[in-house]
């Protein structure tokens, strides 16, 4: 138990950097698509594709048979809404975007920002937990729920609670990938989150493998702007592992495929 507690705290310490990543301002312009709230919601039959701090024990009660494990949310009492119906409608429409296979990455990024700005992360998590429990076939729900837990990490200060959320997020990403191994969000966010785990957990090679798998999957699909991030992160992991030549080659391939990506150009320029 002591080792588990130290691991959780260690993850919490490094997840501060991860919290910055998932809550960072996006530098990519959002194309003038349909409003975020109007993106097509995921249907129950579609396969593939922040938690309020609580003093919960590290060993939560086991979930019911056949249901994924999710952290429970105890939301703060919210201020009285001027129009509760509109408030609930906003939440539903925004969460629908997060779990929609038809919504773009830019639309989902905008939806996460809307939830943070409106102070609705707790309510979104409660909604996603319910959807994940009710539909065990869709990878979109646990993928979004794991992402929501990481979003929540950026809004709290307690390192132990951050660590618990990070571990819960990792479980949700695994659930999503078991349902759909090609779910980009689940694999990408799992790899990014894992890259911040303490070195003593020896996750470096697993992180590299996840990014390598993503690149293999991406290169069989229509290119998307967010795919450039995978090359940037994989190169960083190679560099961390002392594989400077592999890092440079990865950044170079990414820059060739995504010549407009400033981040990749910067990394190449600073490579030895």
Secondary structure, 3 states (H helix, E strand, C coil): CHHHHHHHHHHHHHHHHHHHHHCCCCCCCCCCCCCHHHCCCCCCCCCCCCCCCCCCCCCCCCCCCCCCCCCCCCCCCCCCCCCHHHHHHHHHHHHHHHCCCCCCHHHHHHHHHHHHHHCCHHHHHHHHHHHHHHCCCCHHHHHHHHHHHHHHHCCCCCHHHHHHHHHHHHHHHHHHHHHCCCCHHHHHHHHHHHCCCCHHHCCHHHHHHHHHHHHHHHCCCCCCCCHHHHHHHHHHHHHHCCCHHHHHHHHHHHHHHCCCCHHHHHHHHHCC
